[in-house]
Structure formats: C-alpha cells, structure tokens
Amino acid sequence: MITEIFGFLAVSSMVTMYALEKRSHIYVLGFAASCAAASLYAVLIHSWPFALVEGVWALVALRRWLQVRPPGQS
C-alpha cells in the first residue's frame, strides 16, 4: 500500500512539474527529481524497463536544468 502511494505521488509530481517547466527552471529540477522517484518506485516493484527509462529521463531533465538555470546558480 505504501509503495503504491509513493508511486502515485512520484508520477503525479512528474506530470505537475512537466506542466510547469516553462514557468521556472526550478520546475525542470523538480521534474528530474520526480523522474528519479518514479525510477525508484519501479525498482521497488521490480519493473526494470520502467526503472531504466525513468532513470534516463531523470538524467536528461537534470542535464536540461543545468542548461536553463540562471548563470552563477548551482
């Protein structure tokens, strides 16, 4: 039950952060974190293809955040 709630929150967060990405660079970082959480959920339920795809999305989003964040911010 707890695992399903975690998965629901991770995927809901992904959708929300993705929808808000154009408003601020912080939502891009939130999307990356949400993808990482969804990947962790997939590992917990032993869904390895989903875990791999979400892990890749997390890295892509993190790379995009590094490109869109304001200069001088880490």
C-alpha positions as CSV (number, residue, x, y, z in Angstrom):
1,M,0.0,0.0,0.0
2,I,2.7,2.5,0.9
3,T,4.6,1.6,-2.3
4,E,1.6,2.3,-4.4
5,I,1.1,5.7,-2.7
6,F,4.7,6.5,-3.3
7,G,4.4,5.6,-7.0
8,F,1.2,7.7,-7.3
9,L,2.9,10.7,-5.8
10,A,6.0,10.3,-7.9
11,V,4.1,10.1,-11.2
12,S,1.7,12.9,-10.2
13,S,4.6,15.1,-9.3
14,M,6.2,14.3,-12.7
15,V,3.1,15.4,-14.6
16,T,2.8,18.6,-12.5
17,M,6.4,19.6,-12.8
18,Y,6.4,18.9,-16.6
19,A,3.3,21.1,-17.0
20,L,5.0,23.9,-15.1
21,E,8.5,23.7,-16.6
22,K,8.2,26.8,-18.7
23,R,7.4,28.9,-15.7
24,S,10.8,28.5,-13.9
25,H,14.0,26.4,-14.1
26,I,13.2,25.1,-10.6
27,Y,10.3,23.0,-12.1
28,V,12.8,21.4,-14.5
29,L,14.8,20.3,-11.5
30,G,11.6,19.2,-9.8
31,F,10.8,17.1,-12.9
32,A,14.2,15.5,-12.7
33,A,13.7,14.6,-9.0
34,S,10.2,13.3,-9.8
35,C,11.6,11.1,-12.6
36,A,14.2,9.7,-10.1
37,A,11.5,9.0,-7.6
38,A,9.5,7.2,-10.3
39,S,12.6,5.2,-11.2
40,L,13.0,4.2,-7.5
41,Y,9.3,3.2,-7.4
42,A,9.9,1.0,-10.5
43,V,12.8,-0.7,-8.8
44,L,10.7,-1.3,-5.7
45,I,8.1,-3.1,-7.8
46,H,10.7,-4.9,-9.9
47,S,9.7,-3.2,-13.2
48,W,13.2,-2.9,-14.6
49,P,12.4,-1.5,-18.0
50,F,10.4,1.3,-16.4
51,A,13.1,1.9,-13.9
52,L,15.7,2.3,-16.7
53,V,13.5,4.6,-18.8
54,E,12.7,6.9,-15.8
55,G,16.3,6.9,-14.8
56,V,17.3,8.1,-18.2
57,W,14.6,10.8,-18.1
58,A,15.9,11.9,-14.8
59,L,19.4,12.4,-16.3
60,V,18.0,14.1,-19.4
61,A,16.0,16.5,-17.2
62,L,19.0,17.2,-14.9
63,R,21.1,18.0,-17.9
64,R,18.4,20.3,-19.2
65,W,18.2,22.0,-15.8
66,L,22.0,22.6,-15.9
67,Q,21.5,24.4,-19.3
68,V,18.4,26.5,-18.4
69,R,19.3,27.6,-14.8
70,P,20.4,31.2,-14.4
71,P,24.2,31.9,-14.7
72,G,26.1,31.5,-11.4
73,Q,23.5,29.3,-9.8
74,S,24.3,25.8,-8.7
